[in-house]
Amino acid sequence: MAAPSVPLHVWLLGAFDPVLIAVAIWLGWRATQFGKVFIAAIAALAVSVVTSWLIHNTGLPWIAPIGADAPTLLPIRTVAAVIWASAGYAARRLSGR
């Protein structure tokens, strides 16, 4: 039996979840040390997954739904959370604040 295949565009939707982006960049911006970027990424991932799950359970359409009938996409969400939090951290360092 073959594993179910998820198209590439569905994986990319998980990386561009608006809640994930907003929370990761905000927490990355607030990080005072680079090591805290990983904590920011974990928190952003958790908020994103819970928000997506709640929106999906209310029946509203969402860019990256989570449910029994939808893929969770945790690998790409995790990598994206680290990238977005690092971008927020780097942006604050480059802005001199």
Backbone as a printed PyTorch tensor [residue, N CA C, xyz], in Angstrom:
tensor([[[  0.8450,  -1.1780,   0.0000],
         [  0.0000,   0.0000,   0.0000],
         [  0.8930,   1.2450,   0.0000]],

        [[  0.6390,   2.1470,  -0.9040],
         [  1.4310,   3.3750,  -1.0400],
         [  0.9090,   4.4540,  -0.0890]],

        [[  1.8230,   5.2780,   0.3740],
         [  1.4450,   6.4030,   1.2330],
         [  0.7030,   7.4370,   0.3970]],

        [[ -0.2500,   8.1460,   1.0070],
         [ -0.9710,   9.1650,   0.2520],
         [ -0.0370,  10.2880,  -0.1900]],

        [[ -0.2610,  10.7770,  -1.3780],
         [  0.5730,  11.8320,  -1.9320],
         [ -0.1150,  13.1860,  -1.7650]],

        [[  0.6530,  14.1520,  -1.3180],
         [  0.1340,  15.5090,  -1.1530],
         [  0.8180,  16.3850,  -2.1850]],

        [[  0.0400,  17.0940,  -3.0180],
         [  0.6490,  17.9420,  -4.0500],
         [  1.5210,  19.0540,  -3.4410]],

        [[  2.4970,  19.4960,  -4.2170],
         [  3.4380,  20.5190,  -3.7550],
         [  2.7340,  21.8090,  -3.3460]],

        [[  1.7200,  22.2190,  -4.1000],
         [  1.0460,  23.4840,  -3.7690],
         [  0.3550,  23.4130,  -2.4030]],

        [[ -0.0500,  22.2370,  -1.9630],
         [ -0.6520,  22.0920,  -0.6350],
         [  0.4210,  22.2640,   0.4430]],

        [[  1.6180,  21.7200,   0.1960],
         [  2.7210,  21.8950,   1.1370],
         [  3.0910,  23.3740,   1.2590]],

        [[  3.0990,  24.0920,   0.1350],
         [  3.4470,  25.5100,   0.1660],
         [  2.4100,  26.3300,   0.9260]],

        [[  1.1490,  25.9170,   0.8730],
         [  0.1140,  26.6220,   1.6300],
         [  0.3950,  26.5600,   3.1310]],

        [[  0.9350,  25.4410,   3.5820],
         [  1.2900,  25.3250,   4.9960],
         [  2.3900,  26.3010,   5.3910]],

        [[  3.3080,  26.5720,   4.4930],
         [  4.4120,  27.4880,   4.7790],
         [  3.9630,  28.9500,   4.7650]],

        [[  2.9100,  29.2390,   4.0300],
         [  2.4320,  30.6210,   3.9130],
         [  1.1330,  30.8490,   4.6650]],

        [[  0.9550,  30.1250,   5.7550],
         [ -0.1890,  30.3280,   6.6470],
         [ -0.0530,  31.7170,   7.2690]],

        [[ -1.0530,  32.5850,   7.0970],
         [ -0.9250,  33.9650,   7.5990],
         [ -0.7090,  34.0580,   9.1100]],

        [[ -1.3350,  33.1800,   9.8690],
         [ -1.1490,  33.2060,  11.3260],
         [  0.2840,  32.8130,  11.6690]],

        [[  0.8020,  31.7960,  11.0130],
         [  2.1770,  31.3590,  11.2310],
         [  3.1520,  32.4890,  10.9210]],

        [[  2.9520,  33.1500,   9.8050],
         [  3.8470,  34.2400,   9.4040],
         [  3.8010,  35.3800,  10.4170]],

        [[  2.5990,  35.8210,  10.7670],
         [  2.4550,  36.9630,  11.6710],
         [  3.0540,  36.6820,  13.0440]],

        [[  2.7300,  35.5330,  13.6150],
         [  3.2230,  35.2210,  14.9620],
         [  4.7320,  34.9770,  14.9480]],

        [[  5.2310,  34.2660,  13.9500],
         [  6.6740,  33.9750,  13.8930],
         [  7.4870,  35.2510,  13.7030]],

        [[  7.0580,  36.1240,  12.8180],
         [  7.8050,  37.3670,  12.6100],
         [  7.7420,  38.2470,  13.8540]],

        [[  6.5830,  38.3410,  14.4640],
         [  6.4460,  39.1730,  15.6580],
         [  7.3140,  38.6460,  16.8010]],

        [[  7.2450,  37.3340,  17.0520],
         [  8.0550,  36.7710,  18.1280],
         [  9.5430,  36.7860,  17.7860]],

        [[  9.8750,  36.5810,  16.5130],
         [ 11.2730,  36.6840,  16.0950],
         [ 11.7950,  38.0960,  16.2830]],

        [[ 10.9730,  39.0750,  16.0150],
         [ 11.3400,  40.4830,  16.2040],
         [ 11.6090,  40.7630,  17.6810]],

        [[ 10.8200,  40.1570,  18.5560],
         [ 10.9440,  40.3870,  19.9920],
         [ 12.1030,  39.6090,  20.6290]],

        [[ 12.6540,  38.6280,  19.9320],
         [ 13.7400,  37.8120,  20.4830],
         [ 14.9880,  38.6610,  20.7010]],

        [[ 15.6200,  38.5040,  21.8530],
         [ 16.8200,  39.2840,  22.1660],
         [ 18.1030,  38.5160,  21.8740]],

        [[ 18.0070,  37.2110,  21.6940],
         [ 19.1510,  36.3680,  21.3470],
         [ 18.7070,  35.3960,  20.2580]],

        [[ 19.6700,  34.9780,  19.4330],
         [ 19.3080,  34.1060,  18.3210],
         [ 18.7140,  32.7750,  18.7870]],

        [[ 19.1510,  32.2620,  19.9150],
         [ 18.6080,  31.0060,  20.4330],
         [ 17.1220,  31.0860,  20.7250]],

        [[ 16.6470,  32.2740,  21.0310],
         [ 15.2240,  32.4580,  21.3170],
         [ 14.3710,  32.3920,  20.0600]],

        [[ 15.0020,  32.4590,  18.9030],
         [ 14.2780,  32.3370,  17.6390],
         [ 13.6060,  30.9670,  17.5580]],

        [[ 14.2630,  29.9340,  18.0530],
         [ 13.6930,  28.5900,  18.0060],
         [ 12.4870,  28.4710,  18.9430]],

        [[ 12.5430,  29.1400,  20.0770],
         [ 11.3930,  29.1720,  20.9800],
         [ 10.2490,  29.9250,  20.3150]],

        [[ 10.5770,  31.0260,  19.6390],
         [  9.5640,  31.7880,  18.9130],
         [  8.9360,  30.9410,  17.8120]],

        [[  9.7420,  30.1550,  17.1320],
         [  9.2270,  29.2980,  16.0600],
         [  8.2940,  28.2250,  16.6070]],

        [[  8.6460,  27.6290,  17.7460],
         [  7.7860,  26.6150,  18.3450],
         [  6.4600,  27.2260,  18.7730]],

        [[  6.5060,  28.3990,  19.3750],
         [  5.2750,  29.0660,  19.7920],
         [  4.4200,  29.4450,  18.5850]],

        [[  5.0430,  29.9490,  17.5340],
         [  4.3020,  30.3140,  16.3290],
         [  3.6660,  29.0830,  15.6880]],

        [[  4.3960,  27.9780,  15.6820],
         [  3.8580,  26.7330,  15.1370],
         [  2.6450,  26.2830,  15.9310]],

        [[  2.7350,  26.3260,  17.2490],
         [  1.6100,  25.9110,  18.0920],
         [  0.3860,  26.7950,  17.8750]],

        [[  0.5860,  28.1020,  17.8520],
         [ -0.5360,  29.0280,  17.6320],
         [ -1.1410,  28.8020,  16.2530]],

        [[ -0.3110,  28.6060,  15.2610],
         [ -0.7800,  28.3950,  13.8980],
         [ -1.6090,  27.1170,  13.7740]],

        [[ -1.1180,  26.0320,  14.3530],
         [ -1.8270,  24.7550,  14.2640],
         [ -3.1660,  24.8210,  14.9930]],

        [[ -3.1700,  25.3890,  16.1910],
         [ -4.4250,  25.4840,  16.9490],
         [ -5.4200,  26.3990,  16.2290]],

        [[ -4.9540,  27.5240,  15.7190],
         [ -5.8390,  28.4420,  14.9920],
         [ -6.3970,  27.7890,  13.7370]],

        [[ -5.5480,  27.1190,  12.9780],
         [ -6.0090,  26.4410,  11.7690],
         [ -7.0150,  25.3500,  12.0940]],

        [[ -6.7740,  24.6190,  13.1610],
         [ -7.6880,  23.5530,  13.5780],
         [ -9.0370,  24.1300,  13.9840]],

        [[ -9.0210,  25.2290,  14.7600],
         [-10.2790,  25.8550,  15.1820],
         [-11.0670,  26.3980,  13.9960]],

        [[-10.3800,  27.0530,  13.0840],
         [-11.0600,  27.5980,  11.9010],
         [-11.6280,  26.4680,  11.0530]],

        [[-10.8650,  25.4100,  10.8720],
         [-11.3300,  24.2690,  10.0740],
         [-12.5390,  23.5980,  10.7180]],

        [[-12.5460,  23.5050,  12.0500],
         [-13.6700,  22.8670,  12.7380],
         [-14.9350,  23.7080,  12.7270]],

        [[-14.8190,  25.0090,  12.5190],
         [-16.0210,  25.8420,  12.4160],
         [-16.6390,  25.7640,  11.0210]],

        [[-15.9130,  25.1520,  10.0940],
         [-16.4420,  24.9900,   8.7460],
         [-16.0340,  26.0930,   7.7850]],

        [[-15.2520,  27.0400,   8.2610],
         [-14.8040,  28.1310,   7.3930],
         [-13.6450,  27.6650,   6.5250]],

        [[-13.5330,  28.1580,   5.3120],
         [-12.3790,  27.7850,   4.4890],
         [-11.1200,  28.4600,   5.0350]],

        [[ -9.9980,  27.7660,   4.9490],
         [ -8.7370,  28.2940,   5.4540],
         [ -7.6230,  27.8680,   4.5220]],

        [[ -6.6020,  28.6890,   4.4280],
         [ -5.5130,  28.4470,   3.4860],
         [ -4.7870,  27.1340,   3.7690]],

        [[ -4.6230,  26.7840,   5.0300],
         [ -3.9200,  25.5470,   5.3980],
         [ -4.7160,  24.8380,   6.4910]],

        [[ -5.8060,  24.1610,   6.1230],
         [ -6.6580,  23.5420,   7.1450],
         [ -5.9940,  22.3480,   7.8120]],

        [[ -6.4430,  22.0780,   9.0240],
         [ -5.9790,  20.9100,   9.7730],
         [ -7.2190,  20.1650,  10.2370]],

        [[ -7.2640,  18.8860,   9.9830],
         [ -8.3840,  18.0710,  10.4270],
         [ -8.1480,  16.6270,  10.0600]],

        [[ -9.1200,  15.8050,  10.3680],
         [ -8.9950,  14.3810,  10.0610],
         [ -8.9170,  14.1360,   8.5590]],

        [[ -9.5390,  15.0130,   7.7810],
         [ -9.5490,  14.8490,   6.3280],
         [ -8.5420,  15.7510,   5.6170]],

        [[ -7.7400,  16.4770,   6.3660],
         [ -6.7610,  17.3930,   5.7600],
         [ -5.3760,  17.1030,   6.3390]],

        [[ -4.3290,  17.2490,   5.5330],
         [ -2.9760,  16.9880,   6.0510],
         [ -2.5370,  18.0660,   7.0360]],

        [[ -1.7840,  17.6630,   8.0370],
         [ -1.3070,  18.6010,   9.0500],
         [ -0.1390,  19.4320,   8.5480]],

        [[  0.7030,  18.8450,   7.7250],
         [  1.8490,  19.5300,   7.1300],
         [  2.8330,  20.0550,   8.1700]],

        [[  3.0300,  19.3080,   9.2520],
         [  3.9340,  19.7610,  10.3090],
         [  5.3860,  19.9390,   9.8650]],

        [[  5.9280,  19.0930,   8.9930],
         [  7.3250,  19.3290,   8.6020],
         [  7.5430,  20.6830,   7.9400]],

        [[  6.6970,  21.0300,   6.9930],
         [  6.8770,  22.3130,   6.2920],
         [  6.5080,  23.4770,   7.1980]],

        [[  5.5190,  23.3060,   8.0610],
         [  5.1600,  24.3720,   9.0010],
         [  6.3080,  24.6410,   9.9700]],

        [[  6.9860,  23.5880,  10.4100],
         [  8.1010,  23.7460,  11.3410],
         [  9.2540,  24.4960,  10.6910]],

        [[  9.6310,  24.0820,   9.5100],
         [ 10.7140,  24.7560,   8.7890],
         [ 10.3300,  26.2060,   8.4950]],

        [[  9.0890,  26.4210,   8.0690],
         [  8.6330,  27.7790,   7.7670],
         [  8.6300,  28.6490,   9.0220]],

        [[  8.2370,  28.0900,  10.1610],
         [  8.2250,  28.8620,  11.4080],
         [  9.6260,  29.3280,  11.7670]],

        [[ 10.6190,  28.4590,  11.6090],
         [ 12.0070,  28.8400,  11.9000],
         [ 12.4760,  29.9230,  10.9240]],

        [[ 12.1350,  29.7680,   9.6560],
         [ 12.5440,  30.7520,   8.6450],
         [ 11.8890,  32.1040,   8.9180]],

        [[ 10.5820,  32.1160,   9.1810],
         [  9.8830,  33.3830,   9.4220],
         [ 10.3610,  34.0470,  10.7170]],

        [[ 10.5820,  33.2660,  11.7740],
         [ 11.0810,  33.8420,  13.0280],
         [ 12.4980,  34.3870,  12.8430]],

        [[ 13.3180,  33.6820,  12.0750],
         [ 14.6700,  34.1740,  11.7820],
         [ 14.6120,  35.4600,  10.9690]],

        [[ 13.6670,  35.5490,  10.0620],
         [ 13.5020,  36.7750,   9.2700],
         [ 13.1200,  37.9490,  10.1680]],

        [[ 12.2330,  37.7230,  11.1270],
         [ 11.8660,  38.7780,  12.0650],
         [ 13.0410,  39.2070,  12.9270]],

        [[ 13.8170,  38.2280,  13.3800],
         [ 15.0020,  38.5170,  14.1860],
         [ 16.0180,  39.3190,  13.3730]],

        [[ 16.2630,  38.8850,  12.1420],
         [ 17.2290,  39.5720,  11.2780],
         [ 16.7610,  40.9870,  10.9300]],

        [[ 15.4730,  41.1450,  10.6840],
         [ 14.9390,  42.4680,  10.3400],
         [ 15.1410,  43.4500,  11.4840]],

        [[ 14.9360,  42.9830,  12.7110],
         [ 15.1400,  43.8930,  13.8490],
         [ 16.6250,  44.2480,  13.9980]],

        [[ 17.5060,  43.2790,  13.8040],
         [ 18.9340,  43.5560,  13.9190],
         [ 19.3950,  44.5210,  12.8250]],

        [[ 18.8710,  44.3460,  11.6210],
         [ 19.2490,  45.2300,  10.5240],
         [ 18.6780,  46.6430,  10.6790]],

        [[ 17.5360,  46.7450,  11.3640],
         [ 16.9300,  48.0700,  11.5530],
         [ 17.6220,  48.8550,  12.6700]],

        [[ 18.4340,  48.1760,  13.4730],
         [ 19.1830,  48.8530,  14.5170],
         [ 18.3980,  49.1130,  15.7710]],

        [[ 17.2750,  48.4730,  15.9680],
         [ 16.4630,  48.7000,  17.1670],
         [ 16.8160,  47.7690,  18.2700]]])
